[in-house]
Amino acid sequence: MADRTVADLVVERLRAWRVPRVFGYAGAALDPLLAALDDAGGDPAFVPARHEETAAFMATGHAKFTGGIGVCLATQGPSAVHLLNGLYDAKLDSKPVVAIIGEDVSGPLGGAHEEIGLSRLFGDVCNQFVRYGRTPDQVPALLDQAFRTAAATRSPTCVVLPRALQVTPVPDRLPPTAGVITATPGEPLARVLPHDADLDAAASLLSTGQRVAVLVGQGAHGAAGEVVALADRLGAGVATSLLGKPVLDERLPFHTGVLGEVGTTAAAQLMGGCDTLLLVGTNDPWTDWFPLPGQVRTIQIDIDGRRIGARYPVDVPLVGDAAETLRALLSRVAERPHAQWRGVVESAVDRWRVVAADRAAAPAEPLNPQLVLRELSARLPQRAAVAVDVGSVIYWYARHLELPPGVQARLCGTLGSMGCALPYAVAAKLAWPDQPVLALLGDGAMQLNGLAELITVAHHWTEWPDPRLVVLVLNNRDQSGVGGGRTPGDRRPDVPYAGWARLLGLHGVRVDRPDLIGPAWDEVLAADRPSVLEAVVDPAVPLNVPEPALADLRGLMTDGDAARRVRDRVIQTEAIAAEDLV
């Protein structure tokens, strides 16, 4: 083909890596690549976002929901800067994303765009791989390496392609050094198991523990059966990190819920009473809710050895895939169900469920946001995907939305950036157009970028076999982002979110009465098009952060070895502090 260019070559490599779509924002420095994508007839498809930041969130959301590699496009200068938030989300939550940046330096030296050096700009967020394309024969190997690195390191990478290079003609056959794919797209790339000696040591600790707790993170996806089998064998209680919430069936009687500031009292009590802790695929930063150092013996399973011991002291590190490692432990751990400890855990779960129901039923003006999420639990479609934003909505999601098996839920867990939910939901819906998708967000996130990205939803929804994409907006007019309306400066303008949806040809429902929230959910989940459910909620509903570990169960375990070690450690610390004062 005489007219074949480097831009066409890029599209070929994207197709070779099975990339179904790329997200981005058009610009002159990307025009050749966008033209090549248009000529490709949707394989892969180009999905234009309203903003580069949401394009990066969409790419990260694609990686989070599908397990594949997300791809985003932008041009140099401010367009590239806008990608950073979504790329940091991918980096901190360990998701593979490739950013392709178009660059045009044909103007005078020292132009405004050249003042932002792309290597330095992306040097931290894409620290595993930032490269420039210089010649046509470099491009295939360059892209292959970017994709391999993103998959292998579970992180974002960056490739810069000058516009002049994109339009350069290429021969039908490139030199053999032009690159081939040497790894299968996707992750994980290999089967990883800990050494037998480490597995034996971990099994010994678990077998001798009297009160075992298991904390499950996002790294345990696909290992739910193994987690439950090991917990039953040991009579253990289970909690999850915020990112690990979708891993297990939350209806299990020994499942204490999410741990941490947004979590449950039952999870905090589990940490307070355990003497042995198994961490599975979690990098949870809320360590204030972990057992006090010295209280427990700890085993940590993670595919990335750099994370082991990074948050909490570990006695036995196990570097390996969660499911494989748990199966290896199951073959080494004897059946020792501790009925008394399991009974304590299940009682804590029962008490928490009563408390949660009472909190959701408490009167509010006009609506209790906890009730809004609780009413969704009984109606959540079995094959749904849920995207959750940052703010007070994350507290109500963590405690009140019960996820049945098969429902995926994703959020910006480590970075904690507002404005992620609707871009995530768009990516999930484009990946699974025949499944219902929900985005849960507050009015702050909706004003930040949600109003704009509803245009993207309106542009695509007629292509979806199942048109249901439901956007819940908790309208509390609270600028603080965490509820409570602290000062007049915290008050946010009241926007007719449901009305905006109707202007775009979507469905919109506004509800401000407790008796109408259930029927409102029924209406939007049965609609023949995407919907916005605007719930006018009370900003003064308290967040009720649970007390940290040992706050509730320390009295129960007063005479235990764990409590004695903690007590001795506290006494020793106080004595040292007293000596320092003297």
PLY file of the C-alpha trace (Angstrom):
ply
format ascii 1.0
element vertex 582
property float x
property float y
property float z
element edge 581
property int vertex1
property int vertex2
end_header
0.00 0.00 0.00
1.68 3.17 -1.24
-0.29 5.42 1.12
0.49 3.45 4.29
1.85 5.72 7.04
3.19 5.43 10.56
-0.29 6.38 11.82
-1.65 3.28 10.06
1.14 1.28 11.67
0.07 2.50 15.11
-3.48 1.34 14.44
-2.16 -2.07 13.40
-0.24 -2.42 16.66
-3.30 -1.39 18.68
-5.29 -4.05 16.88
-2.55 -6.62 17.48
-2.79 -5.90 21.20
-6.58 -6.40 21.01
-7.38 -2.86 22.03
-11.12 -2.43 21.36
-11.19 1.37 21.78
-9.05 4.33 22.67
-10.22 7.36 24.63
-9.00 10.86 23.96
-9.45 14.45 22.94
-8.75 15.59 19.40
-5.97 18.03 18.52
-3.90 18.99 15.49
-0.88 16.98 16.63
-3.06 13.84 16.58
-4.91 14.47 13.32
-3.03 11.79 11.28
-3.61 9.13 13.94
-7.27 10.08 14.33
-7.72 9.86 10.55
-6.16 6.39 10.58
-8.50 5.33 13.39
-11.44 6.64 11.39
-10.29 4.63 8.36
-10.05 1.54 10.56
-13.84 1.43 10.79
-14.07 1.06 14.56
-11.33 -1.54 15.05
-10.19 -0.01 17.31
-12.79 2.70 17.90
-11.95 6.24 18.95
-14.11 7.53 21.82
-13.86 11.32 22.18
-14.31 12.58 25.74
-15.30 16.11 26.73
-11.96 16.61 28.50
-8.56 14.94 28.51
-8.81 14.17 32.23
-11.99 12.16 31.72
-10.38 10.42 28.73
-7.61 9.20 31.03
-10.19 8.14 33.64
-12.03 6.23 30.91
-8.84 4.41 29.94
-8.15 3.57 33.58
-11.78 2.55 34.09
-11.49 0.23 31.07
-8.44 -1.40 32.66
-10.16 -1.69 36.05
-13.38 -3.22 34.77
-12.08 -5.45 31.96
-8.59 -6.42 33.15
-7.23 -5.31 29.76
-4.96 -2.42 28.86
-6.52 1.03 28.61
-5.34 3.50 25.97
-5.74 7.28 25.97
-4.71 9.95 23.48
-3.84 13.62 23.89
-1.66 16.28 22.32
1.30 18.12 23.82
1.06 21.04 26.21
-2.06 21.60 28.32
-3.82 18.65 26.71
-1.09 16.32 27.97
-1.14 17.94 31.41
-4.84 17.14 31.73
-4.14 13.41 31.40
-2.12 13.26 34.60
-4.95 12.78 37.09
-6.33 9.70 35.38
-2.85 8.29 34.83
-1.97 8.72 38.50
-5.16 6.82 39.28
-3.85 3.96 37.13
-0.42 4.10 38.75
-1.64 4.10 42.35
-4.26 1.38 41.77
-1.84 -0.70 39.65
-3.67 -0.75 36.33
-2.08 -0.96 32.86
-2.69 2.10 30.67
-0.80 3.36 27.62
-0.86 7.11 26.87
-0.05 8.13 23.30
0.86 11.80 22.96
0.88 13.68 19.67
3.58 16.35 19.38
3.99 19.09 16.78
7.23 21.09 17.02
7.21 22.56 13.54
6.79 26.12 14.87
9.44 28.46 16.32
11.72 27.09 19.03
10.65 28.09 22.53
6.93 28.03 21.68
4.47 27.72 24.53
3.91 23.98 24.10
7.64 23.27 24.14
7.93 24.84 27.58
6.30 21.67 28.95
8.87 18.92 28.51
6.93 15.69 27.99
9.67 13.42 29.36
9.71 15.35 32.62
5.93 15.76 32.68
5.32 12.00 32.47
8.56 10.97 34.15
6.92 10.21 37.49
3.46 8.93 36.63
4.82 6.79 33.76
8.18 6.14 35.40
8.35 2.59 34.05
8.38 3.71 30.41
8.41 7.08 28.58
9.78 7.04 25.03
9.75 9.16 21.85
9.23 7.76 18.38
11.88 9.08 15.98
11.82 6.85 12.87
9.14 4.63 11.28
10.99 1.39 11.92
11.11 2.14 15.67
7.36 2.48 16.08
6.19 -1.18 16.21
8.81 -2.19 18.78
8.22 1.02 20.73
4.49 0.37 21.05
4.99 -3.31 21.81
7.40 -2.42 24.58
4.99 0.16 26.00
2.19 -2.40 26.11
4.39 -5.17 27.52
5.71 -2.84 30.23
2.23 -1.63 31.15
0.99 -5.22 31.46
4.04 -6.54 33.30
4.30 -3.69 35.81
0.56 -2.95 36.04
1.22 0.72 35.53
0.80 3.52 32.96
3.34 4.04 30.18
3.77 6.81 27.63
4.73 7.01 23.95
5.26 10.37 22.22
4.70 10.44 18.46
5.60 13.63 16.55
3.02 14.64 13.97
5.64 14.63 11.22
6.41 11.00 12.06
2.74 10.01 11.97
2.42 11.06 8.33
5.69 9.43 7.21
5.13 6.72 4.57
6.25 3.20 5.50
7.00 0.23 3.26
4.80 -2.84 3.21
7.56 -4.76 4.97
9.56 -3.27 7.80
12.97 -4.62 8.86
12.91 -7.66 11.19
14.05 -5.44 14.05
10.82 -3.46 13.85
9.31 -5.47 16.69
7.03 -8.39 17.37
4.73 -9.17 20.25
6.51 -11.61 22.53
3.93 -11.69 25.33
0.23 -12.43 25.37
-1.89 -9.32 25.86
-3.42 -9.05 29.30
-2.35 -10.00 32.78
-0.98 -11.80 34.70
1.92 -12.73 32.44
3.09 -15.74 34.47
2.12 -18.13 37.23
3.79 -16.96 40.45
4.00 -19.09 43.61
5.92 -18.54 46.86
8.68 -20.93 47.94
7.62 -24.07 49.81
9.48 -23.00 52.95
7.52 -19.73 53.07
4.23 -21.53 52.48
5.05 -23.96 55.30
5.87 -21.07 57.66
2.62 -19.30 56.78
0.60 -22.49 57.25
2.20 -23.00 60.66
1.21 -19.50 61.80
-2.34 -19.89 60.54
-2.71 -23.31 62.14
-1.61 -22.11 65.57
-3.73 -18.95 65.50
-6.78 -18.97 67.74
-8.48 -15.87 66.33
-7.66 -15.50 62.65
-8.70 -12.47 60.59
-8.43 -12.22 56.80
-8.25 -8.82 55.10
-9.06 -9.06 51.39
-8.02 -6.49 48.79
-8.49 -6.03 45.06
-5.61 -8.43 44.40
-7.88 -11.27 45.53
-10.23 -10.90 42.55
-10.87 -14.39 41.23
-9.91 -16.02 44.55
-13.21 -15.74 46.45
-13.68 -19.49 46.68
-10.22 -20.00 48.12
-10.65 -17.16 50.65
-13.94 -18.61 51.91
-12.56 -22.16 52.06
-9.55 -21.07 54.14
-11.69 -18.89 56.41
-14.06 -21.81 57.05
-11.19 -24.18 57.74
-9.82 -21.83 60.40
-13.07 -20.36 61.71
-11.75 -16.95 60.63
-13.53 -13.67 60.18
-13.14 -11.69 56.96
-12.97 -7.97 56.21
-12.17 -6.20 52.95
-10.40 -3.08 51.88
-12.48 -0.53 50.01
-11.09 -1.78 46.70
-11.65 -5.39 47.78
-15.37 -4.91 48.55
-16.56 -6.64 45.30
-14.39 -9.76 45.84
-16.62 -11.68 48.29
-20.34 -12.20 48.76
-21.20 -9.64 51.43
-24.09 -11.76 52.68
-21.68 -14.26 54.28
-22.35 -14.33 58.05
-18.64 -13.89 58.92
-18.06 -11.06 56.41
-17.59 -7.95 58.55
-17.56 -5.48 55.66
-15.14 -2.77 54.67
-12.30 -1.79 57.00
-11.23 1.79 57.62
-12.65 5.27 57.90
-15.50 4.53 55.51
-16.05 1.06 56.91
-18.01 -0.80 59.56
-17.76 -1.24 63.29
-17.73 -5.02 62.79
-14.56 -4.83 60.69
-12.87 -2.67 63.33
-13.90 -5.17 66.01
-12.47 -8.04 63.96
-9.10 -6.29 63.85
-9.33 -5.51 67.54
-9.80 -9.12 68.60
-7.65 -11.18 66.24
-4.29 -12.74 67.08
-3.37 -13.76 63.52
-3.83 -11.62 60.40
-3.74 -12.76 56.77
-3.52 -9.95 54.19
-4.55 -11.03 50.69
-3.84 -8.69 47.78
-4.33 -5.49 49.72
-2.36 -2.26 49.94
-4.95 -0.62 52.20
-3.68 2.75 53.49
-6.08 2.92 56.47
-3.61 1.28 58.84
-5.02 3.12 61.87
-7.75 0.45 61.81
-5.26 -2.45 61.68
-4.32 -4.32 64.86
-1.64 -2.63 66.94
1.86 -3.83 66.00
2.75 -6.67 68.36
-0.84 -7.79 68.75
-0.83 -10.25 65.84
1.34 -12.46 63.69
0.91 -11.46 60.08
1.11 -13.18 56.69
0.83 -11.10 53.51
0.14 -12.38 50.00
0.84 -10.06 47.08
1.91 -10.46 43.47
4.17 -7.42 43.88
6.90 -8.03 46.44
7.50 -4.28 46.78
4.19 -3.96 48.60
4.79 -6.59 51.24
5.42 -4.93 54.57
4.99 -1.45 53.07
1.90 -0.66 55.16
2.16 -3.02 58.13
4.78 -5.31 59.77
4.78 -8.80 58.26
6.10 -12.04 59.76
5.79 -14.24 56.66
5.84 -12.65 53.18
4.31 -14.64 50.32
4.96 -13.28 46.83
2.50 -14.91 44.48
-0.89 -14.95 42.77
-3.66 -14.84 45.36
-5.70 -17.86 44.19
-2.66 -20.07 43.56
-1.07 -19.17 46.90
-4.29 -19.72 48.85
-4.74 -23.13 47.23
-1.19 -24.03 48.27
-1.97 -22.93 51.84
-5.20 -24.93 51.90
-3.26 -28.10 51.22
-1.04 -27.37 54.22
-3.51 -26.07 56.81
-5.40 -28.57 58.96
-9.12 -28.31 59.64
-9.27 -26.27 62.88
-12.49 -24.23 62.91
-12.54 -22.10 66.04
-16.26 -21.98 66.74
-16.03 -19.55 69.65
-14.09 -16.95 67.64
-16.32 -17.41 64.61
-19.32 -16.90 66.90
-17.83 -13.64 68.23
-17.30 -12.43 64.65
-20.80 -13.35 63.50
-22.32 -11.62 66.51
-20.39 -8.46 65.63
-21.71 -8.71 62.05
-25.30 -9.15 63.28
-24.98 -6.10 65.54
-23.53 -4.02 62.72
-26.36 -4.94 60.35
-28.92 -3.76 62.89
-26.99 -0.51 63.36
-26.73 0.05 59.61
-30.46 -0.51 59.11
-31.28 1.90 61.94
-28.98 4.58 60.51
-30.58 4.28 57.07
-34.06 4.52 58.55
-33.29 7.62 60.62
-35.28 10.72 59.58
-33.45 13.37 57.56
-34.28 16.57 55.73
-35.35 15.83 53.09
-33.73 12.42 52.33
-31.26 10.21 54.21
-28.48 9.35 51.71
-27.92 6.02 53.48
-31.50 5.04 52.62
-30.89 5.85 48.94
-28.03 3.30 48.72
-29.81 0.76 50.91
-32.88 0.81 48.66
-30.61 0.08 45.69
-29.20 -3.10 47.30
-32.41 -5.10 46.87
-32.76 -3.88 43.27
-29.18 -4.12 42.00
-29.21 -6.16 38.76
-27.16 -9.37 38.97
-24.93 -8.53 35.99
-24.47 -4.85 36.80
-21.24 -2.88 36.93
-20.96 -0.07 39.49
-18.65 2.95 39.39
-18.28 4.96 42.60
-17.00 8.51 43.00
-15.19 10.21 45.88
-16.94 12.09 48.67
-19.63 11.18 51.17
-21.13 8.78 48.62
-18.21 6.44 49.23
-19.18 6.06 52.91
-22.74 5.08 52.01
-21.56 2.74 49.25
-19.07 0.99 51.54
-21.61 0.37 54.30
-25.02 0.10 52.67
-24.72 -1.23 49.12
-24.57 -5.01 49.35
-22.87 -6.39 46.26
-24.08 -9.83 45.15
-21.61 -12.19 43.43
-20.98 -11.21 39.83
-21.44 -7.47 40.32
-18.26 -5.52 39.62
-17.61 -2.23 41.40
-14.66 0.10 40.86
-13.50 3.40 42.29
-10.48 5.68 42.52
-9.33 3.98 45.68
-5.78 5.14 46.34
-5.61 8.52 44.61
-9.09 9.50 45.80
-9.87 11.90 42.97
-13.37 13.24 42.43
-14.81 12.99 38.96
-13.92 9.35 38.23
-17.31 7.61 38.40
-19.04 8.77 35.23
-15.93 8.25 33.02
-15.53 4.78 34.57
-19.18 4.05 33.86
-18.83 5.11 30.22
-15.84 2.78 29.83
-17.71 -0.10 31.46
-20.80 0.46 29.32
-18.78 0.57 26.10
-17.08 -2.68 27.14
-20.39 -4.39 28.03
-23.18 -2.62 26.12
-25.62 -5.45 26.93
-25.28 -5.05 30.72
-26.64 -2.40 33.11
-24.11 0.06 34.54
-24.52 2.45 37.47
-22.48 5.50 38.47
-22.78 6.70 42.06
-21.63 10.26 42.70
-22.27 13.44 44.60
-23.24 16.80 43.20
-19.61 17.96 43.45
-18.38 15.31 41.04
-21.39 15.90 38.83
-20.54 19.59 38.53
-16.84 18.83 38.13
-17.18 16.82 34.93
-20.37 14.75 35.05
-22.58 17.33 33.40
-20.22 17.39 30.43
-19.75 13.63 30.18
-23.50 13.09 30.05
-23.06 14.45 26.51
-20.82 11.45 25.79
-23.53 9.16 27.16
-26.16 10.88 25.02
-23.92 10.44 21.96
-23.48 6.68 22.36
-26.51 5.22 24.08
-28.52 4.37 20.97
-25.79 1.85 20.06
-26.31 -0.18 23.26
-28.50 -3.33 23.28
-29.25 -2.63 26.95
-29.56 1.16 27.21
-29.48 1.29 31.02
-26.74 3.50 32.38
-28.05 4.98 35.63
-26.31 7.98 37.19
-27.18 8.55 40.84
-26.50 12.12 41.98
-26.66 12.70 45.73
-27.58 16.37 45.70
-26.62 17.72 49.13
-25.33 21.14 48.01
-22.23 20.57 50.16
-18.92 21.99 48.88
-16.86 20.19 51.54
-17.28 16.89 49.73
-17.80 14.84 52.90
-21.22 15.95 54.09
-22.15 18.25 56.88
-22.27 21.68 55.21
-19.68 23.32 57.46
-19.95 27.02 56.50
-21.79 29.16 53.96
-18.66 28.92 51.81
-19.19 25.17 51.64
-22.56 25.51 49.95
-22.68 24.45 46.32
-25.10 25.87 43.73
-28.21 23.77 43.27
-28.37 22.46 39.70
-31.34 20.64 38.10
-29.40 17.46 37.27
-32.44 15.43 36.27
-33.61 18.33 34.11
-30.23 18.50 32.35
-30.54 14.79 31.54
-33.96 15.36 29.99
-32.59 18.23 27.88
-30.07 15.74 26.44
-32.80 13.27 25.55
-32.09 11.02 28.52
-34.40 10.08 31.38
-34.36 12.14 34.56
-36.01 11.62 37.95
-35.77 13.94 40.97
-36.77 12.56 44.36
-36.93 14.23 47.77
-39.26 11.95 49.77
-38.26 8.69 51.54
-41.36 6.83 50.36
-40.51 7.60 46.73
-36.88 6.48 46.60
-37.73 2.79 46.03
-40.16 3.52 43.17
-37.62 5.98 41.71
-34.99 3.22 41.55
-37.54 0.92 39.91
-38.29 3.60 37.32
-34.71 4.34 36.29
-33.72 0.65 36.24
-36.61 -0.06 33.88
-36.10 2.97 31.62
-35.54 2.58 27.89
-32.58 4.98 27.92
-29.82 6.19 30.30
-31.15 7.96 33.38
-30.13 10.44 36.03
-31.63 9.82 39.47
-31.26 13.03 41.44
-31.75 12.38 45.15
-32.02 15.54 47.26
-30.30 14.47 50.48
-29.50 15.94 53.87
-25.88 17.21 54.12
-26.02 17.02 57.93
-26.22 13.19 58.12
-23.13 12.22 60.17
-20.42 10.04 58.63
-20.02 8.02 61.85
-16.41 6.97 61.38
-15.83 3.71 63.30
-13.35 3.69 66.16
-9.99 2.12 65.26
-8.86 -1.40 66.10
-9.00 -2.55 69.74
-11.66 0.05 70.56
-14.44 -2.49 71.12
-13.00 -5.97 71.60
-10.00 -5.19 73.79
-12.00 -5.97 76.93
-13.13 -9.32 75.52
-9.53 -10.42 75.01
-8.09 -8.94 78.24
-6.37 -12.14 79.32
-5.13 -13.19 75.89
-1.50 -13.27 74.77
-2.18 -10.63 72.12
-3.63 -8.20 74.63
-0.74 -8.85 77.01
1.84 -8.08 74.31
0.04 -4.87 73.39
-0.20 -3.85 77.04
3.50 -4.50 77.59
4.36 -2.51 74.48
2.27 0.47 75.65
3.82 0.37 79.14
7.31 0.22 77.66
6.59 3.15 75.33
5.23 5.25 78.20
8.29 4.46 80.35
10.67 5.54 77.56
8.68 8.74 77.07
8.84 9.46 80.83
12.63 8.98 80.84
12.96 11.37 77.91
11.02 14.01 79.82
13.36 13.64 82.81
0 1
1 2
2 3
3 4
4 5
5 6
6 7
7 8
8 9
9 10
10 11
11 12
12 13
13 14
14 15
15 16
16 17
17 18
18 19
19 20
20 21
21 22
22 23
23 24
24 25
25 26
26 27
27 28
28 29
29 30
30 31
31 32
32 33
33 34
34 35
35 36
36 37
37 38
38 39
39 40
40 41
41 42
42 43
43 44
44 45
45 46
46 47
47 48
48 49
49 50
50 51
51 52
52 53
53 54
54 55
55 56
56 57
57 58
58 59
59 60
60 61
61 62
62 63
63 64
64 65
65 66
66 67
67 68
68 69
69 70
70 71
71 72
72 73
73 74
74 75
75 76
76 77
77 78
78 79
79 80
80 81
81 82
82 83
83 84
84 85
85 86
86 87
87 88
88 89
89 90
90 91
91 92
92 93
93 94
94 95
95 96
96 97
97 98
98 99
99 100
100 101
101 102
102 103
103 104
104 105
105 106
106 107
107 108
108 109
109 110
110 111
111 112
112 113
113 114
114 115
115 116
116 117
117 118
118 119
119 120
120 121
121 122
122 123
123 124
124 125
125 126
126 127
127 128
128 129
129 130
130 131
131 132
132 133
133 134
134 135
135 136
136 137
137 138
138 139
139 140
140 141
141 142
142 143
143 144
144 145
145 146
146 147
147 148
148 149
149 150
150 151
151 152
152 153
153 154
154 155
155 156
156 157
157 158
158 159
159 160
160 161
161 162
162 163
163 164
164 165
165 166
166 167
167 168
168 169
169 170
170 171
171 172
172 173
173 174
174 175
175 176
176 177
177 178
178 179
179 180
180 181
181 182
182 183
183 184
184 185
185 186
186 187
187 188
188 189
189 190
190 191
191 192
192 193
193 194
194 195
195 196
196 197
197 198
198 199
199 200
200 201
201 202
202 203
203 204
204 205
205 206
206 207
207 208
208 209
209 210
210 211
211 212
212 213
213 214
214 215
215 216
216 217
217 218
218 219
219 220
220 221
221 222
222 223
223 224
224 225
225 226
226 227
227 228
228 229
229 230
230 231
231 232
232 233
233 234
234 235
235 236
236 237
237 238
238 239
239 240
240 241
241 242
242 243
243 244
244 245
245 246
246 247
247 248
248 249
249 250
250 251
251 252
252 253
253 254
254 255
255 256
256 257
257 258
258 259
259 260
260 261
261 262
262 263
263 264
264 265
265 266
266 267
267 268
268 269
269 270
270 271
271 272
272 273
273 274
274 275
275 276
276 277
277 278
278 279
279 280
280 281
281 282
282 283
283 284
284 285
285 286
286 287
287 288
288 289
289 290
290 291
291 292
292 293
293 294
294 295
295 296
296 297
297 298
298 299
299 300
300 301
301 302
302 303
303 304
304 305
305 306
306 307
307 308
308 309
309 310
310 311
311 312
312 313
313 314
314 315
315 316
316 317
317 318
318 319
319 320
320 321
321 322
322 323
323 324
324 325
325 326
326 327
327 328
328 329
329 330
330 331
331 332
332 333
333 334
334 335
335 336
336 337
337 338
338 339
339 340
340 341
341 342
342 343
343 344
344 345
345 346
346 347
347 348
348 349
349 350
350 351
351 352
352 353
353 354
354 355
355 356
356 357
357 358
358 359
359 360
360 361
361 362
362 363
363 364
364 365
365 366
366 367
367 368
368 369
369 370
370 371
371 372
372 373
373 374
374 375
375 376
376 377
377 378
378 379
379 380
380 381
381 382
382 383
383 384
384 385
385 386
386 387
387 388
388 389
389 390
390 391
391 392
392 393
393 394
394 395
395 396
396 397
397 398
398 399
399 400
400 401
401 402
402 403
403 404
404 405
405 406
406 407
407 408
408 409
409 410
410 411
411 412
412 413
413 414
414 415
415 416
416 417
417 418
418 419
419 420
420 421
421 422
422 423
423 424
424 425
425 426
426 427
427 428
428 429
429 430
430 431
431 432
432 433
433 434
434 435
435 436
436 437
437 438
438 439
439 440
440 441
441 442
442 443
443 444
444 445
445 446
446 447
447 448
448 449
449 450
450 451
451 452
452 453
453 454
454 455
455 456
456 457
457 458
458 459
459 460
460 461
461 462
462 463
463 464
464 465
465 466
466 467
467 468
468 469
469 470
470 471
471 472
472 473
473 474
474 475
475 476
476 477
477 478
478 479
479 480
480 481
481 482
482 483
483 484
484 485
485 486
486 487
487 488
488 489
489 490
490 491
491 492
492 493
493 494
494 495
495 496
496 497
497 498
498 499
499 500
500 501
501 502
502 503
503 504
504 505
505 506
506 507
507 508
508 509
509 510
510 511
511 512
512 513
513 514
514 515
515 516
516 517
517 518
518 519
519 520
520 521
521 522
522 523
523 524
524 525
525 526
526 527
527 528
528 529
529 530
530 531
531 532
532 533
533 534
534 535
535 536
536 537
537 538
538 539
539 540
540 541
541 542
542 543
543 544
544 545
545 546
546 547
547 548
548 549
549 550
550 551
551 552
552 553
553 554
554 555
555 556
556 557
557 558
558 559
559 560
560 561
561 562
562 563
563 564
564 565
565 566
566 567
567 568
568 569
569 570
570 571
571 572
572 573
573 574
574 575
575 576
576 577
577 578
578 579
579 580
580 581
